[in-house]
Amino acid sequence: MKSIIVDIAIGPQEWLKLYEGVARDVSTVSRDGRTVRFPARILSRFALRDGVNGSFQINFDDTGKFHSVERLGTG
């Protein structure tokens, strides 16, 4: 299983756009410098009133297919 670590800071207004489907993907730079893009829905269970914030490990298979995500810590 491969993984990538990202630090996310999505405020409440931006999260609302993602939640409502106005925007669908999150694009960010991983800690190792790679630009990554993934569906916002994988972060849904971490959403709070102030949006989605923290460090996350995204796990994927050898073909790049999403497997799981876990929170490593908050902002």
mmCIF file of the N, C-alpha and C atoms, coordinates in Angstrom:
data_MODEL
# 
_entry.id   MODEL 
# 
loop_
_atom_site.group_PDB 
_atom_site.id 
_atom_site.type_symbol 
_atom_site.label_atom_id 
_atom_site.label_alt_id 
_atom_site.label_comp_id 
_atom_site.label_asym_id 
_atom_site.label_entity_id 
_atom_site.label_seq_id 
_atom_site.pdbx_PDB_ins_code 
_atom_site.Cartn_x 
_atom_site.Cartn_y 
_atom_site.Cartn_z 
_atom_site.occupancy 
_atom_site.B_iso_or_equiv 
_atom_site.pdbx_formal_charge 
_atom_site.auth_seq_id 
_atom_site.auth_comp_id 
_atom_site.auth_asym_id 
_atom_site.auth_atom_id 
_atom_site.pdbx_PDB_model_num 
ATOM 1   N N  . MET A 1 1  ? 0.852   -1.180 0.000  1.00 0.00 ? 1  MET A N  1 
ATOM 2   C CA . MET A 1 1  ? 0.000   0.000  0.000  1.00 0.00 ? 1  MET A CA 1 
ATOM 3   C C  . MET A 1 1  ? 0.896   1.240  0.000  1.00 0.00 ? 1  MET A C  1 
ATOM 4   N N  . LYS A 1 2  ? 0.599   2.158  -0.868 1.00 0.00 ? 2  LYS A N  1 
ATOM 5   C CA . LYS A 1 2  ? 1.329   3.418  -0.935 1.00 0.00 ? 2  LYS A CA 1 
ATOM 6   C C  . LYS A 1 2  ? 0.553   4.475  -0.167 1.00 0.00 ? 2  LYS A C  1 
ATOM 7   N N  . SER A 1 3  ? 1.249   5.527  0.241  1.00 0.00 ? 3  SER A N  1 
ATOM 8   C CA . SER A 1 3  ? 0.558   6.604  0.956  1.00 0.00 ? 3  SER A CA 1 
ATOM 9   C C  . SER A 1 3  ? 1.244   7.933  0.701  1.00 0.00 ? 3  SER A C  1 
ATOM 10  N N  . ILE A 1 4  ? 0.507   8.974  1.005  1.00 0.00 ? 4  ILE A N  1 
ATOM 11  C CA . ILE A 1 4  ? 1.010   10.331 0.866  1.00 0.00 ? 4  ILE A CA 1 
ATOM 12  C C  . ILE A 1 4  ? 0.452   11.132 2.039  1.00 0.00 ? 4  ILE A C  1 
ATOM 13  N N  . ILE A 1 5  ? 1.234   12.061 2.557  1.00 0.00 ? 5  ILE A N  1 
ATOM 14  C CA . ILE A 1 5  ? 0.789   12.879 3.686  1.00 0.00 ? 5  ILE A CA 1 
ATOM 15  C C  . ILE A 1 5  ? 0.570   14.305 3.202  1.00 0.00 ? 5  ILE A C  1 
ATOM 16  N N  . VAL A 1 6  ? -0.594  14.838 3.553  1.00 0.00 ? 6  VAL A N  1 
ATOM 17  C CA . VAL A 1 6  ? -0.939  16.207 3.172  1.00 0.00 ? 6  VAL A CA 1 
ATOM 18  C C  . VAL A 1 6  ? -1.398  16.980 4.402  1.00 0.00 ? 6  VAL A C  1 
ATOM 19  N N  . ASP A 1 7  ? -1.133  18.269 4.388  1.00 0.00 ? 7  ASP A N  1 
ATOM 20  C CA . ASP A 1 7  ? -1.624  19.181 5.418  1.00 0.00 ? 7  ASP A CA 1 
ATOM 21  C C  . ASP A 1 7  ? -2.747  19.983 4.785  1.00 0.00 ? 7  ASP A C  1 
ATOM 22  N N  . ILE A 1 8  ? -3.919  19.920 5.388  1.00 0.00 ? 8  ILE A N  1 
ATOM 23  C CA . ILE A 1 8  ? -5.119  20.519 4.810  1.00 0.00 ? 8  ILE A CA 1 
ATOM 24  C C  . ILE A 1 8  ? -5.640  21.630 5.710  1.00 0.00 ? 8  ILE A C  1 
ATOM 25  N N  . ALA A 1 9  ? -6.008  22.737 5.099  1.00 0.00 ? 9  ALA A N  1 
ATOM 26  C CA . ALA A 1 9  ? -6.676  23.838 5.804  1.00 0.00 ? 9  ALA A CA 1 
ATOM 27  C C  . ALA A 1 9  ? -7.761  24.375 4.872  1.00 0.00 ? 9  ALA A C  1 
ATOM 28  N N  . ILE A 1 10 ? -8.957  23.821 5.007  1.00 0.00 ? 10 ILE A N  1 
ATOM 29  C CA . ILE A 1 10 ? -10.094 24.238 4.192  1.00 0.00 ? 10 ILE A CA 1 
ATOM 30  C C  . ILE A 1 10 ? -11.087 24.921 5.117  1.00 0.00 ? 10 ILE A C  1 
ATOM 31  N N  . GLY A 1 11 ? -11.288 26.206 4.920  1.00 0.00 ? 11 GLY A N  1 
ATOM 32  C CA . GLY A 1 11 ? -12.206 26.974 5.756  1.00 0.00 ? 11 GLY A CA 1 
ATOM 33  C C  . GLY A 1 11 ? -13.654 26.589 5.515  1.00 0.00 ? 11 GLY A C  1 
ATOM 34  N N  . PRO A 1 12 ? -14.555 27.068 6.370  1.00 0.00 ? 12 PRO A N  1 
ATOM 35  C CA . PRO A 1 12 ? -15.964 26.673 6.268  1.00 0.00 ? 12 PRO A CA 1 
ATOM 36  C C  . PRO A 1 12 ? -16.631 27.061 4.948  1.00 0.00 ? 12 PRO A C  1 
ATOM 37  N N  . GLN A 1 13 ? -16.336 28.224 4.416  1.00 0.00 ? 13 GLN A N  1 
ATOM 38  C CA . GLN A 1 13 ? -16.959 28.643 3.154  1.00 0.00 ? 13 GLN A CA 1 
ATOM 39  C C  . GLN A 1 13 ? -16.491 27.778 1.986  1.00 0.00 ? 13 GLN A C  1 
ATOM 40  N N  . GLU A 1 14 ? -15.201 27.506 1.958  1.00 0.00 ? 14 GLU A N  1 
ATOM 41  C CA . GLU A 1 14 ? -14.656 26.658 0.891  1.00 0.00 ? 14 GLU A CA 1 
ATOM 42  C C  . GLU A 1 14 ? -15.190 25.228 1.025  1.00 0.00 ? 14 GLU A C  1 
ATOM 43  N N  . TRP A 1 15 ? -15.286 24.728 2.260  1.00 0.00 ? 15 TRP A N  1 
ATOM 44  C CA . TRP A 1 15 ? -15.819 23.378 2.449  1.00 0.00 ? 15 TRP A CA 1 
ATOM 45  C C  . TRP A 1 15 ? -17.269 23.300 1.991  1.00 0.00 ? 15 TRP A C  1 
ATOM 46  N N  . LEU A 1 16 ? -18.031 24.356 2.249  1.00 0.00 ? 16 LEU A N  1 
ATOM 47  C CA . LEU A 1 16 ? -19.429 24.381 1.823  1.00 0.00 ? 16 LEU A CA 1 
ATOM 48  C C  . LEU A 1 16 ? -19.526 24.227 0.304  1.00 0.00 ? 16 LEU A C  1 
ATOM 49  N N  . LYS A 1 17 ? -18.640 24.895 -0.434 1.00 0.00 ? 17 LYS A N  1 
ATOM 50  C CA . LYS A 1 17 ? -18.617 24.753 -1.899 1.00 0.00 ? 17 LYS A CA 1 
ATOM 51  C C  . LYS A 1 17 ? -18.341 23.306 -2.300 1.00 0.00 ? 17 LYS A C  1 
ATOM 52  N N  . LEU A 1 18 ? -17.399 22.680 -1.598 1.00 0.00 ? 18 LEU A N  1 
ATOM 53  C CA . LEU A 1 18 ? -17.075 21.286 -1.890 1.00 0.00 ? 18 LEU A CA 1 
ATOM 54  C C  . LEU A 1 18 ? -18.240 20.378 -1.520 1.00 0.00 ? 18 LEU A C  1 
ATOM 55  N N  . TYR A 1 19 ? -18.833 20.631 -0.367 1.00 0.00 ? 19 TYR A N  1 
ATOM 56  C CA . TYR A 1 19 ? -19.950 19.813 0.116  1.00 0.00 ? 19 TYR A CA 1 
ATOM 57  C C  . TYR A 1 19 ? -21.153 19.901 -0.821 1.00 0.00 ? 19 TYR A C  1 
ATOM 58  N N  . GLU A 1 20 ? -21.427 21.110 -1.312 1.00 0.00 ? 20 GLU A N  1 
ATOM 59  C CA . GLU A 1 20 ? -22.575 21.320 -2.196 1.00 0.00 ? 20 GLU A CA 1 
ATOM 60  C C  . GLU A 1 20 ? -22.304 20.880 -3.631 1.00 0.00 ? 20 GLU A C  1 
ATOM 61  N N  . GLY A 1 21 ? -21.076 20.532 -3.939 1.00 0.00 ? 21 GLY A N  1 
ATOM 62  C CA . GLY A 1 21 ? -20.750 20.057 -5.273 1.00 0.00 ? 21 GLY A CA 1 
ATOM 63  C C  . GLY A 1 21 ? -20.360 21.143 -6.253 1.00 0.00 ? 21 GLY A C  1 
ATOM 64  N N  . VAL A 1 22 ? -20.257 22.393 -5.786 1.00 0.00 ? 22 VAL A N  1 
ATOM 65  C CA . VAL A 1 22 ? -19.804 23.480 -6.663 1.00 0.00 ? 22 VAL A CA 1 
ATOM 66  C C  . VAL A 1 22 ? -18.380 23.172 -7.125 1.00 0.00 ? 22 VAL A C  1 
ATOM 67  N N  . ALA A 1 23 ? -17.591 22.659 -6.214 1.00 0.00 ? 23 ALA A N  1 
ATOM 68  C CA . ALA A 1 23 ? -16.258 22.155 -6.533 1.00 0.00 ? 23 ALA A CA 1 
ATOM 69  C C  . ALA A 1 23 ? -16.224 20.712 -6.041 1.00 0.00 ? 23 ALA A C  1 
ATOM 70  N N  . ARG A 1 24 ? -15.466 19.851 -6.713 1.00 0.00 ? 24 ARG A N  1 
ATOM 71  C CA . ARG A 1 24 ? -15.477 18.432 -6.326 1.00 0.00 ? 24 ARG A CA 1 
ATOM 72  C C  . ARG A 1 24 ? -14.142 17.924 -5.818 1.00 0.00 ? 24 ARG A C  1 
ATOM 73  N N  . ASP A 1 25 ? -13.064 18.514 -6.277 1.00 0.00 ? 25 ASP A N  1 
ATOM 74  C CA . ASP A 1 25 ? -11.741 18.001 -5.942 1.00 0.00 ? 25 ASP A CA 1 
ATOM 75  C C  . ASP A 1 25 ? -10.941 18.962 -5.079 1.00 0.00 ? 25 ASP A C  1 
ATOM 76  N N  . VAL A 1 26 ? -10.078 18.385 -4.267 1.00 0.00 ? 26 VAL A N  1 
ATOM 77  C CA . VAL A 1 26 ? -9.118  19.140 -3.469 1.00 0.00 ? 26 VAL A CA 1 
ATOM 78  C C  . VAL A 1 26 ? -7.770  18.986 -4.157 1.00 0.00 ? 26 VAL A C  1 
ATOM 79  N N  . SER A 1 27 ? -7.068  20.080 -4.321 1.00 0.00 ? 27 SER A N  1 
ATOM 80  C CA . SER A 1 27 ? -5.728  20.050 -4.893 1.00 0.00 ? 27 SER A CA 1 
ATOM 81  C C  . SER A 1 27 ? -4.782  20.674 -3.877 1.00 0.00 ? 27 SER A C  1 
ATOM 82  N N  . THR A 1 28 ? -3.696  19.979 -3.574 1.00 0.00 ? 28 THR A N  1 
ATOM 83  C CA . THR A 1 28 ? -2.750  20.468 -2.578 1.00 0.00 ? 28 THR A CA 1 
ATOM 84  C C  . THR A 1 28 ? -1.369  19.894 -2.867 1.00 0.00 ? 28 THR A C  1 
ATOM 85  N N  . VAL A 1 29 ? -0.391  20.336 -2.115 1.00 0.00 ? 29 VAL A N  1 
ATOM 86  C CA . VAL A 1 29 ? 0.971   19.830 -2.252 1.00 0.00 ? 29 VAL A CA 1 
ATOM 87  C C  . VAL A 1 29 ? 1.267   18.956 -1.035 1.00 0.00 ? 29 VAL A C  1 
ATOM 88  N N  . SER A 1 30 ? 1.754   17.760 -1.291 1.00 0.00 ? 30 SER A N  1 
ATOM 89  C CA . SER A 1 30 ? 2.068   16.838 -0.199 1.00 0.00 ? 30 SER A CA 1 
ATOM 90  C C  . SER A 1 30 ? 3.342   17.289 0.503  1.00 0.00 ? 30 SER A C  1 
ATOM 91  N N  . ARG A 1 31 ? 3.603   16.696 1.638  1.00 0.00 ? 31 ARG A N  1 
ATOM 92  C CA . ARG A 1 31 ? 4.812   17.046 2.392  1.00 0.00 ? 31 ARG A CA 1 
ATOM 93  C C  . ARG A 1 31 ? 6.087   16.748 1.618  1.00 0.00 ? 31 ARG A C  1 
ATOM 94  N N  . ASP A 1 32 ? 6.035   15.788 0.696  1.00 0.00 ? 32 ASP A N  1 
ATOM 95  C CA . ASP A 1 32 ? 7.236   15.469 -0.084 1.00 0.00 ? 32 ASP A CA 1 
ATOM 96  C C  . ASP A 1 32 ? 7.313   16.255 -1.399 1.00 0.00 ? 32 ASP A C  1 
ATOM 97  N N  . GLY A 1 33 ? 6.410   17.242 -1.555 1.00 0.00 ? 33 GLY A N  1 
ATOM 98  C CA . GLY A 1 33 ? 6.491   18.144 -2.696 1.00 0.00 ? 33 GLY A CA 1 
ATOM 99  C C  . GLY A 1 33 ? 5.658   17.785 -3.911 1.00 0.00 ? 33 GLY A C  1 
ATOM 100 N N  . ARG A 1 34 ? 4.965   16.672 -3.875 1.00 0.00 ? 34 ARG A N  1 
ATOM 101 C CA . ARG A 1 34 ? 4.125   16.283 -5.011 1.00 0.00 ? 34 ARG A CA 1 
ATOM 102 C C  . ARG A 1 34 ? 2.794   17.027 -4.972 1.00 0.00 ? 34 ARG A C  1 
ATOM 103 N N  . THR A 1 35 ? 2.334   17.448 -6.141 1.00 0.00 ? 35 THR A N  1 
ATOM 104 C CA . THR A 1 35 ? 1.003   18.038 -6.240 1.00 0.00 ? 35 THR A CA 1 
ATOM 105 C C  . THR A 1 35 ? 0.016   16.891 -6.377 1.00 0.00 ? 35 THR A C  1 
ATOM 106 N N  . VAL A 1 36 ? -0.995  16.897 -5.514 1.00 0.00 ? 36 VAL A N  1 
ATOM 107 C CA . VAL A 1 36 ? -1.985  15.818 -5.527 1.00 0.00 ? 36 VAL A CA 1 
ATOM 108 C C  . VAL A 1 36 ? -3.386  16.400 -5.635 1.00 0.00 ? 36 VAL A C  1 
ATOM 109 N N  . ARG A 1 37 ? -4.252  15.621 -6.251 1.00 0.00 ? 37 ARG A N  1 
ATOM 110 C CA . ARG A 1 37 ? -5.654  16.013 -6.408 1.00 0.00 ? 37 ARG A CA 1 
ATOM 111 C C  . ARG A 1 37 ? -6.506  14.795 -6.088 1.00 0.00 ? 37 ARG A C  1 
ATOM 112 N N  . PHE A 1 38 ? -7.530  15.008 -5.279 1.00 0.00 ? 38 PHE A N  1 
ATOM 113 C CA . PHE A 1 38 ? -8.376  13.893 -4.874 1.00 0.00 ? 38 PHE A CA 1 
ATOM 114 C C  . PHE A 1 38 ? -9.787  14.396 -4.600 1.00 0.00 ? 38 PHE A C  1 
ATOM 115 N N  . PRO A 1 39 ? -10.771 13.498 -4.609 1.00 0.00 ? 39 PRO A N  1 
ATOM 116 C CA . PRO A 1 39 ? -12.159 13.893 -4.360 1.00 0.00 ? 39 PRO A CA 1 
ATOM 117 C C  . PRO A 1 39 ? -12.338 14.412 -2.930 1.00 0.00 ? 39 PRO A C  1 
ATOM 118 N N  . ALA A 1 40 ? -13.008 15.520 -2.790 1.00 0.00 ? 40 ALA A N  1 
ATOM 119 C CA . ALA A 1 40 ? -13.239 16.115 -1.470 1.00 0.00 ? 40 ALA A CA 1 
ATOM 120 C C  . ALA A 1 40 ? -14.015 15.175 -0.562 1.00 0.00 ? 40 ALA A C  1 
ATOM 121 N N  . ARG A 1 41 ? -14.840 14.325 -1.143 1.00 0.00 ? 41 ARG A N  1 
ATOM 122 C CA . ARG A 1 41 ? -15.692 13.440 -0.338 1.00 0.00 ? 41 ARG A CA 1 
ATOM 123 C C  . ARG A 1 41 ? -14.896 12.551 0.612  1.00 0.00 ? 41 ARG A C  1 
ATOM 124 N N  . ILE A 1 42 ? -13.620 12.273 0.313  1.00 0.00 ? 42 ILE A N  1 
ATOM 125 C CA . ILE A 1 42 ? -12.854 11.408 1.215  1.00 0.00 ? 42 ILE A CA 1 
ATOM 126 C C  . ILE A 1 42 ? -12.559 12.094 2.544  1.00 0.00 ? 42 ILE A C  1 
ATOM 127 N N  . LEU A 1 43 ? -12.749 13.420 2.600  1.00 0.00 ? 43 LEU A N  1 
ATOM 128 C CA . LEU A 1 43 ? -12.508 14.160 3.842  1.00 0.00 ? 43 LEU A CA 1 
ATOM 129 C C  . LEU A 1 43 ? -13.788 14.450 4.622  1.00 0.00 ? 43 LEU A C  1 
ATOM 130 N N  . SER A 1 44 ? -14.932 14.042 4.100  1.00 0.00 ? 44 SER A N  1 
ATOM 131 C CA . SER A 1 44 ? -16.230 14.388 4.695  1.00 0.00 ? 44 SER A CA 1 
ATOM 132 C C  . SER A 1 44 ? -16.335 14.064 6.176  1.00 0.00 ? 44 SER A C  1 
ATOM 133 N N  . ARG A 1 45 ? -15.848 12.914 6.583  1.00 0.00 ? 45 ARG A N  1 
ATOM 134 C CA . ARG A 1 45 ? -16.011 12.526 7.988  1.00 0.00 ? 45 ARG A CA 1 
ATOM 135 C C  . ARG A 1 45 ? -15.159 13.355 8.944  1.00 0.00 ? 45 ARG A C  1 
ATOM 136 N N  . PHE A 1 46 ? -14.255 14.184 8.404  1.00 0.00 ? 46 PHE A N  1 
ATOM 137 C CA . PHE A 1 46 ? -13.402 15.032 9.235  1.00 0.00 ? 46 PHE A CA 1 
ATOM 138 C C  . PHE A 1 46 ? -13.888 16.479 9.280  1.00 0.00 ? 46 PHE A C  1 
ATOM 139 N N  . ALA A 1 47 ? -14.978 16.767 8.594  1.00 0.00 ? 47 ALA A N  1 
ATOM 140 C CA . ALA A 1 47 ? -15.485 18.139 8.508  1.00 0.00 ? 47 ALA A CA 1 
ATOM 141 C C  . ALA A 1 47 ? -16.131 18.565 9.829  1.00 0.00 ? 47 ALA A C  1 
ATOM 142 N N  . LEU A 1 48 ? -15.767 19.758 10.271 1.00 0.00 ? 48 LEU A N  1 
ATOM 143 C CA . LEU A 1 48 ? -16.344 20.377 11.462 1.00 0.00 ? 48 LEU A CA 1 
ATOM 144 C C  . LEU A 1 48 ? -16.889 21.745 11.075 1.00 0.00 ? 48 LEU A C  1 
ATOM 145 N N  . ARG A 1 49 ? -17.412 22.471 12.030 1.00 0.00 ? 49 ARG A N  1 
ATOM 146 C CA . ARG A 1 49 ? -17.956 23.811 11.745 1.00 0.00 ? 49 ARG A CA 1 
ATOM 147 C C  . ARG A 1 49 ? -16.930 24.744 11.114 1.00 0.00 ? 49 ARG A C  1 
ATOM 148 N N  . ASP A 1 50 ? -15.663 24.559 11.473 1.00 0.00 ? 50 ASP A N  1 
ATOM 149 C CA . ASP A 1 50 ? -14.619 25.428 10.924 1.00 0.00 ? 50 ASP A CA 1 
ATOM 150 C C  . ASP A 1 50 ? -13.959 24.841 9.677  1.00 0.00 ? 50 ASP A C  1 
ATOM 151 N N  . GLY A 1 51 ? -14.593 23.855 9.055  1.00 0.00 ? 51 GLY A N  1 
ATOM 152 C CA . GLY A 1 51 ? -14.069 23.267 7.824  1.00 0.00 ? 51 GLY A CA 1 
ATOM 153 C C  . GLY A 1 51 ? -13.312 21.979 8.086  1.00 0.00 ? 51 GLY A C  1 
ATOM 154 N N  . VAL A 1 52 ? -12.277 21.746 7.299  1.00 0.00 ? 52 VAL A N  1 
ATOM 155 C CA . VAL A 1 52 ? -11.435 20.555 7.453  1.00 0.00 ? 52 VAL A CA 1 
ATOM 156 C C  . VAL A 1 52 ? -10.004 21.030 7.620  1.00 0.00 ? 52 VAL A C  1 
ATOM 157 N N  . ASN A 1 53 ? -9.419  20.692 8.746  1.00 0.00 ? 53 ASN A N  1 
ATOM 158 C CA . ASN A 1 53 ? -8.062  21.134 9.051  1.00 0.00 ? 53 ASN A CA 1 
ATOM 159 C C  . ASN A 1 53 ? -7.272  19.994 9.675  1.00 0.00 ? 53 ASN A C  1 
ATOM 160 N N  . GLY A 1 54 ? -6.005  19.902 9.314  1.00 0.00 ? 54 GLY A N  1 
ATOM 161 C CA . GLY A 1 54 ? -5.142  18.902 9.926  1.00 0.00 ? 54 GLY A CA 1 
ATOM 162 C C  . GLY A 1 54 ? -4.222  18.233 8.926  1.00 0.00 ? 54 GLY A C  1 
ATOM 163 N N  . SER A 1 55 ? -3.513  17.242 9.431  1.00 0.00 ? 55 SER A N  1 
ATOM 164 C CA . SER A 1 55 ? -2.616  16.436 8.609  1.00 0.00 ? 55 SER A CA 1 
ATOM 165 C C  . SER A 1 55 ? -3.281  15.088 8.374  1.00 0.00 ? 55 SER A C  1 
ATOM 166 N N  . PHE A 1 56 ? -3.192  14.616 7.139  1.00 0.00 ? 56 PHE A N  1 
ATOM 167 C CA . PHE A 1 56 ? -3.873  13.383 6.763  1.00 0.00 ? 56 PHE A CA 1 
ATOM 168 C C  . PHE A 1 56 ? -2.943  12.488 5.960  1.00 0.00 ? 56 PHE A C  1 
ATOM 169 N N  . GLN A 1 57 ? -3.071  11.195 6.198  1.00 0.00 ? 57 GLN A N  1 
ATOM 170 C CA . GLN A 1 57 ? -2.371  10.210 5.384  1.00 0.00 ? 57 GLN A CA 1 
ATOM 171 C C  . GLN A 1 57 ? -3.399  9.582  4.467  1.00 0.00 ? 57 GLN A C  1 
ATOM 172 N N  . ILE A 1 58 ? -3.169  9.708  3.166  1.00 0.00 ? 58 ILE A N  1 
ATOM 173 C CA . ILE A 1 58 ? -4.062  9.123  2.171  1.00 0.00 ? 58 ILE A CA 1 
ATOM 174 C C  . ILE A 1 58 ? -3.378  7.868  1.636  1.00 0.00 ? 58 ILE A C  1 
ATOM 175 N N  . ASN A 1 59 ? -4.066  6.750  1.750  1.00 0.00 ? 59 ASN A N  1 
ATOM 176 C CA . ASN A 1 59 ? -3.528  5.457  1.320  1.00 0.00 ? 59 ASN A CA 1 
ATOM 177 C C  . ASN A 1 59 ? -4.177  5.042  0.004  1.00 0.00 ? 59 ASN A C  1 
ATOM 178 N N  . PHE A 1 60 ? -3.365  4.514  -0.904 1.00 0.00 ? 60 PHE A N  1 
ATOM 179 C CA . PHE A 1 60 ? -3.869  4.107  -2.211 1.00 0.00 ? 60 PHE A CA 1 
ATOM 180 C C  . PHE A 1 60 ? -3.106  2.885  -2.698 1.00 0.00 ? 60 PHE A C  1 
ATOM 181 N N  . ASP A 1 61 ? -3.703  2.172  -3.641 1.00 0.00 ? 61 ASP A N  1 
ATOM 182 C CA . ASP A 1 61 ? -3.066  0.953  -4.144 1.00 0.00 ? 61 ASP A CA 1 
ATOM 183 C C  . ASP A 1 61 ? -2.056  1.276  -5.246 1.00 0.00 ? 61 ASP A C  1 
ATOM 184 N N  . ASP A 1 62 ? -1.464  0.240  -5.797 1.00 0.00 ? 62 ASP A N  1 
ATOM 185 C CA . ASP A 1 62 ? -0.421  0.419  -6.816 1.00 0.00 ? 62 ASP A CA 1 
ATOM 186 C C  . ASP A 1 62 ? -0.919  1.071  -8.094 1.00 0.00 ? 62 ASP A C  1 
ATOM 187 N N  . THR A 1 63 ? -2.233  1.031  -8.330 1.00 0.00 ? 63 THR A N  1 
ATOM 188 C CA . THR A 1 63 ? -2.785  1.666  -9.527 1.00 0.00 ? 63 THR A CA 1 
ATOM 189 C C  . THR A 1 63 ? -3.218  3.106  -9.259 1.00 0.00 ? 63 THR A C  1 
ATOM 190 N N  . GLY A 1 64 ? -3.048  3.565  -8.015 1.00 0.00 ? 64 GLY A N  1 
ATOM 191 C CA . GLY A 1 64 ? -3.429  4.927  -7.664 1.00 0.00 ? 64 GLY A CA 1 
ATOM 192 C C  . GLY A 1 64 ? -4.854  5.057  -7.164 1.00 0.00 ? 64 GLY A C  1 
ATOM 193 N N  . LYS A 1 65 ? -5.542  3.932  -6.989 1.00 0.00 ? 65 LYS A N  1 
ATOM 194 C CA . LYS A 1 65 ? -6.926  3.955  -6.522 1.00 0.00 ? 65 LYS A CA 1 
ATOM 195 C C  . LYS A 1 65 ? -6.970  4.168  -5.008 1.00 0.00 ? 65 LYS A C  1 
ATOM 196 N N  . PHE A 1 66 ? -7.826  5.093  -4.591 1.00 0.00 ? 66 PHE A N  1 
ATOM 197 C CA . PHE A 1 66 ? -7.987  5.423  -3.179 1.00 0.00 ? 66 PHE A CA 1 
ATOM 198 C C  . PHE A 1 66 ? -8.358  4.190  -2.370 1.00 0.00 ? 66 PHE A C  1 
ATOM 199 N N  . HIS A 1 67 ? -7.738  4.072  -1.197 1.00 0.00 ? 67 HIS A N  1 
ATOM 200 C CA . HIS A 1 67 ? -8.051  2.968  -0.290 1.00 0.00 ? 67 HIS A CA 1 
ATOM 201 C C  . HIS A 1 67 ? -8.616  3.482  1.031  1.00 0.00 ? 67 HIS A C  1 
ATOM 202 N N  . SER A 1 68 ? -7.913  4.428  1.684  1.00 0.00 ? 68 SER A N  1 
ATOM 203 C CA . SER A 1 68 ? -8.372  4.942  2.972  1.00 0.00 ? 68 SER A CA 1 
ATOM 204 C C  . SER A 1 68 ? -7.671  6.258  3.291  1.00 0.00 ? 68 SER A C  1 
ATOM 205 N N  . VAL A 1 69 ? -8.207  6.945  4.295  1.00 0.00 ? 69 VAL A N  1 
ATOM 206 C CA . VAL A 1 69 ? -7.592  8.182  4.766  1.00 0.00 ? 69 VAL A CA 1 
ATOM 207 C C  . VAL A 1 69 ? -7.685  8.197  6.280  1.00 0.00 ? 69 VAL A C  1 
ATOM 208 N N  . GLU A 1 70 ? -6.645  8.707  6.918  1.00 0.00 ? 70 GLU A N  1 
ATOM 209 C CA . GLU A 1 70 ? -6.675  8.837  8.366  1.00 0.00 ? 70 GLU A CA 1 
ATOM 210 C C  . GLU A 1 70 ? -6.068  10.172 8.778  1.00 0.00 ? 70 GLU A C  1 
ATOM 211 N N  . ARG A 1 71 ? -6.625  10.731 9.834  1.00 0.00 ? 71 ARG A N  1 
ATOM 212 C CA . ARG A 1 71 ? -6.094  11.991 10.360 1.00 0.00 ? 71 ARG A CA 1 
ATOM 213 C C  . ARG A 1 71 ? -4.877  11.675 11.212 1.00 0.00 ? 71 ARG A C  1 
ATOM 214 N N  . LEU A 1 72 ? -3.802  12.414 10.972 1.00 0.00 ? 72 LEU A N  1 
ATOM 215 C CA . LEU A 1 72 ? -2.583  12.246 11.754 1.00 0.00 ? 72 LEU A CA 1 
ATOM 216 C C  . LEU A 1 72 ? -2.520  13.250 12.896 1.00 0.00 ? 72 LEU A C  1 
ATOM 217 N N  . GLY A 1 73 ? -3.134  14.398 12.706 1.00 0.00 ? 73 GLY A N  1 
ATOM 218 C CA . GLY A 1 73 ? -3.126  15.435 13.725 1.00 0.00 ? 73 GLY A CA 1 
ATOM 219 C C  . GLY A 1 73 ? -3.869  16.650 13.223 1.00 0.00 ? 73 GLY A C  1 
ATOM 220 N N  . THR A 1 74 ? -4.152  17.561 14.123 1.00 0.00 ? 74 THR A N  1 
ATOM 221 C CA . THR A 1 74 ? -4.838  18.790 13.729 1.00 0.00 ? 74 THR A CA 1 
ATOM 222 C C  . THR A 1 74 ? -3.815  19.882 13.508 1.00 0.00 ? 74 THR A C  1 
ATOM 223 N N  . GLY A 1 75 ? -4.134  20.724 12.491 1.00 0.00 ? 75 GLY A N  1 
ATOM 224 C CA . GLY A 1 75 ? -3.327  21.859 12.096 1.00 0.00 ? 75 GLY A CA 1 
ATOM 225 C C  . GLY A 1 75 ? -2.142  22.061 12.897 1.00 0.00 ? 75 GLY A C  1 
# 
